[in-house]
Amino acid sequence: MLKVSKSFVAAAVLCHFSVQADPEFSDIFEEDFAAAIILTDSEALTLGFKDFDPNSVFNIDNENIGSQDALDRRKNIGVSALPITFDLSDDKMFKRRAVVRFSALQIEDQIIDGPDTHRKYVLGLFSGYEQEINFTPNWTFATGMGIHLQYLNSNYDFKSPFSKLFQPFIDGKLVNTTAWATSIQPKVGFHYTKDKDWGQVKYKSNFNYFFGYGWGQANDGDVGTPEGWYWSNEAKLFYDVTDWGRSIQTVYTSLRRVDIGGDTLGILGSSHYYEGTVGWLLTPPFHIPMVDNVGIGLSVNYGSDLKGGSIVLFFNQE
């Protein structure tokens, strides 16, 4: 039984008509770049280092919370991101900061069941500026602007006699090629923070939009213009369990809904999804530059093509 991906379907249909740059191939690269943007943003999606199907673990039967196909899809995706924040102001009423994020997305995309292998990765560098203005003691208006620079590399090994029929039409154009993209991403949102005797309550609503331009060897230089948006609404609760001087141990829970559009729909397969997370955070007992807290937790995605659960590591969770 053949297991056909979108890239293969496009190639199979189009190879009969043209060997020039084709817009269908451009769409695939646009989705890859958009996927890297949303998958490496921790405010939009949480992927961990160990995936599982909640139906099997918790003995339930809900297709929206997990499936074997979704678990296999999650296992074929690897995400790494290192965010670094530099505070530019000590003013509590008007906070400003610079943000730098290094990221890597790796996808194993099997075209047919058989010996063929396809691995592609997108390396990213994001730099931006953010500011928050307190207009009440608890409510903040937040804005930001950033730029993505992304590099995509595809490695496909044609081993199947069937796939070799299409090799002349997609080799070097859709697979076994490289591409670049740069995108501008503005964001706007409202944040609520309330300190409690036992910890803290937070609510965040952020809208992100990105639009970019692609170039490179792939598809004869026609890599497309990645574009998309995502709107995240999240409620968070921090419950302080112990307090030993500077070291604070905290139970962290959150519930998030994300609405998406544009090229970001390609990887997630839904116009919206939910995520629930619970974890344990630890503030270091001594000052470490650029490290506020670390921790470990459990995250469950509901309603997207990447539905399922993950064990996650937290770094500077706020």
C-alpha positions in Angstrom: 0.0 0.0 0.0 1.4 3.3 -1.0 1.9 6.1 1.6 1.8 9.3 -0.5 2.7 12.7 0.8 1.5 16.1 -0.5 4.9 16.7 -2.2 4.7 13.4 -4.0 1.2 14.0 -5.2 2.2 17.4 -6.6 5.2 15.9 -8.3 3.2 13.0 -9.8 0.6 15.3 -11.3 2.9 18.1 -12.5 5.7 16.1 -13.9 3.6 15.2 -16.9 3.2 18.9 -17.9 6.3 20.8 -17.0 9.9 20.6 -15.9 10.1 24.4 -15.1 9.5 26.1 -11.8 6.0 25.3 -10.6 3.8 27.1 -8.1 2.7 23.9 -6.5 6.3 23.2 -5.5 6.5 26.8 -4.2 3.5 26.1 -1.9 5.3 23.2 -0.3 8.3 25.3 0.5 6.1 28.0 1.9 4.5 25.5 4.2 7.9 24.2 5.4 9.1 27.7 6.3 5.8 28.6 8.0 5.9 25.3 9.9 9.3 26.2 11.3 8.1 29.6 12.5 5.1 28.3 14.4 6.7 25.0 15.7 9.6 26.8 17.2 7.5 29.5 19.0 6.8 28.2 22.4 3.8 30.6 22.7 2.1 28.7 19.8 3.0 25.0 20.2 4.8 22.8 22.6 6.7 19.7 21.4 8.8 17.7 23.8 11.6 15.1 23.7 9.3 12.1 24.4 5.9 11.7 22.6 3.0 9.4 23.5 -0.7 8.8 22.7 -2.8 9.9 25.7 -5.5 7.4 24.7 -3.1 4.5 25.5 -1.6 6.0 28.7 -4.8 7.2 30.3 -7.1 4.4 28.9 -9.4 6.7 27.0 -10.8 6.7 23.5 -10.8 10.2 21.9 -9.5 10.6 18.3 -9.1 14.4 18.9 -6.6 13.9 21.6 -4.3 11.4 20.0 -3.9 8.5 17.5 -1.2 6.2 16.2 -1.0 8.2 13.0 -0.6 11.4 15.0 2.0 9.8 17.2 4.0 8.6 14.2 3.8 12.1 12.7 5.1 13.7 16.0 8.0 11.3 16.2 9.0 12.3 12.7 9.4 15.9 13.8 12.3 17.3 15.8 12.3 20.8 17.2 15.0 22.7 19.0 14.9 26.3 20.0 17.2 28.5 22.1 15.6 31.9 23.1 17.7 34.6 24.6 16.2 37.8 26.0 18.0 41.0 26.8 16.2 43.6 29.0 16.6 47.1 27.7 14.8 48.9 30.5 14.2 48.6 34.3 11.1 50.7 34.1 8.2 48.5 35.4 5.6 50.7 33.6 7.4 50.5 30.2 9.4 47.4 29.6 11.6 47.0 26.6 13.7 44.0 25.5 15.6 42.5 22.6 14.9 38.9 21.7 17.2 36.4 19.8 16.1 32.9 19.0 18.1 30.1 17.3 16.0 27.2 16.1 16.1 24.0 14.1 13.3 21.9 12.7 13.8 18.4 11.3 11.1 16.5 9.4 11.3 12.9 8.2 8.7 12.8 5.3 8.3 9.3 3.9 6.8 9.5 0.4 6.0 5.8 0.0 6.3 2.7 2.1 9.6 1.2 1.3 13.3 1.8 1.4 13.2 5.6 0.4 14.2 8.1 3.0 13.6 11.8 3.1 14.9 14.2 5.7 14.7 17.9 5.6 15.5 20.5 8.1 15.0 24.2 8.5 17.5 26.3 10.5 16.3 29.6 11.8 17.6 32.8 13.3 15.1 35.3 14.8 15.8 38.7 16.2 13.3 41.2 17.4 12.3 44.0 19.7 9.4 43.9 22.2 7.8 46.4 24.5 5.1 46.3 27.2 3.2 49.2 28.5 1.3 48.9 31.8 -2.0 50.9 31.5 -3.4 49.4 34.8 -1.7 47.7 37.7 -2.5 44.3 36.2 -3.0 44.8 32.4 -0.3 45.3 29.9 -0.4 46.3 26.2 2.4 44.5 24.3 3.8 45.0 20.8 6.8 43.6 18.9 8.5 43.3 15.6 11.0 40.7 14.5 12.8 39.3 11.5 13.3 35.6 10.6 16.2 34.3 8.5 15.7 30.6 7.5 17.7 28.0 5.6 16.1 24.8 4.3 18.0 21.7 3.2 16.3 18.5 1.7 18.0 15.1 1.4 16.1 12.4 -0.4 17.4 8.9 -1.2 15.7 7.3 -4.2 15.8 3.6 -3.6 12.3 2.4 -4.7 11.9 1.6 -8.4 8.5 3.4 -8.3 9.9 6.6 -6.9 12.8 6.5 -9.4 10.2 7.1 -12.2 9.7 10.6 -10.8 13.3 11.3 -9.9 14.1 13.3 -13.1 11.2 15.7 -12.4 11.7 16.4 -8.6 15.4 15.7 -7.9 17.1 19.1 -7.4 13.8 21.0 -7.5 11.6 19.6 -4.8 14.1 17.3 -3.0 17.9 17.2 -2.7 18.0 21.0 -2.8 18.3 24.1 -0.6 16.3 27.2 -0.1 16.3 30.4 1.9 13.6 32.7 3.3 13.4 35.9 5.3 10.2 37.0 7.0 8.9 40.0 9.0 6.8 39.2 12.0 4.9 41.9 13.9 2.9 41.0 17.0 0.4 42.6 19.3 -1.3 41.5 22.5 -2.7 42.1 25.9 -1.3 40.5 29.1 -2.8 40.2 32.6 -0.8 39.4 35.7 -2.2 39.1 39.3 0.1 38.2 42.2 -1.4 35.9 44.9 -0.2 34.8 48.3 0.4 31.4 46.9 1.8 32.4 43.5 0.7 34.1 40.4 -2.1 34.1 37.7 -1.4 35.2 34.2 -3.4 35.5 31.0 -1.9 36.3 27.6 -3.5 37.1 24.2 -1.0 37.5 21.4 -1.6 37.9 17.7 1.3 37.2 15.3 1.5 37.7 11.6 4.4 37.0 9.3 5.1 37.6 5.6 8.3 36.7 3.8 10.2 36.1 0.6 12.0 32.9 -0.5 14.9 32.2 -2.8 17.6 29.6 -3.6 18.3 26.6 -5.7 15.0 24.9 -5.1 12.3 25.0 -7.8 14.6 27.1 -10.1 14.6 29.9 -7.6 10.8 30.1 -7.2 10.5 29.3 -3.5 7.4 31.4 -2.9 6.4 33.9 -0.2 5.6 32.2 3.2 2.7 34.0 4.9 0.6 33.1 7.9 -0.8 34.2 11.2 -1.6 32.7 14.6 -3.5 34.0 17.6 -2.7 32.5 21.0 -4.9 32.9 24.1 -3.5 31.3 27.2 -4.3 31.2 30.9 -1.4 30.3 33.3 -1.2 29.5 37.0 2.0 29.4 39.1 1.6 27.8 42.5 4.7 28.2 44.8 5.2 25.0 46.7 8.5 25.8 48.5 10.6 28.9 49.0 14.2 28.4 50.1 15.7 31.9 49.7 16.2 32.6 46.1 15.3 29.1 45.1 11.5 28.7 44.5 9.8 25.4 43.4 6.6 26.0 41.6 3.8 23.9 40.1 2.9 25.3 36.7 -0.3 24.8 34.7 -1.6 26.3 31.5 -4.5 26.0 29.0 -4.1 27.5 25.6 -6.2 27.9 22.4 -4.4 28.8 19.2 -6.2 29.9 16.0 -4.1 29.8 12.8 -4.3 30.7 9.1 -2.3 30.9 5.9 0.6 28.6 5.3 0.6 27.4 8.9 -2.4 25.3 8.2 -0.2 22.9 6.2 1.6 21.3 9.1 -1.2 21.5 11.7 -4.2 20.6 9.5 -6.7 22.5 11.6 -7.8 26.1 11.9 -7.5 25.9 15.7 -6.3 23.6 18.5 -5.9 23.4 22.3 -3.0 22.6 24.5 -2.9 21.8 28.2 0.3 21.7 30.2 1.4 20.9 33.7 4.9 21.0 35.1 7.4 21.6 37.9 9.6 24.7 37.8 12.8 25.5 39.8 14.4 28.8 40.2 18.2 28.4 40.6 19.4 28.9 44.1 22.1 31.4 42.9 22.1 33.9 40.1 22.7 32.6 36.6 22.8 35.2 33.8 19.8 34.8 31.4 18.3 31.9 33.4 15.1 32.6 35.4 13.9 29.0 35.9 14.1 25.5 34.5 11.7 22.6 34.8 10.0 19.5 33.4 6.4 18.8 32.5 3.7 17.2 30.5 1.9 18.8 27.5 -1.2 17.5 25.6 -2.3 18.9 22.2 -6.0 18.5 21.3 -7.5 19.0 17.8 -4.5 19.3 15.4 -2.7 16.9 13.2 0.0 16.9 15.8 -2.4 15.9 18.6 -1.0 13.9 21.4 1.2 14.2 24.5 4.8 15.1 25.1 7.2 15.2 28.0 8.8 18.7 27.8 11.6 20.6 29.4 11.0 24.2 30.4 13.5 27.1 30.2 12.6 30.6 31.4 8.9 29.8 31.6 6.9 32.9 32.3 
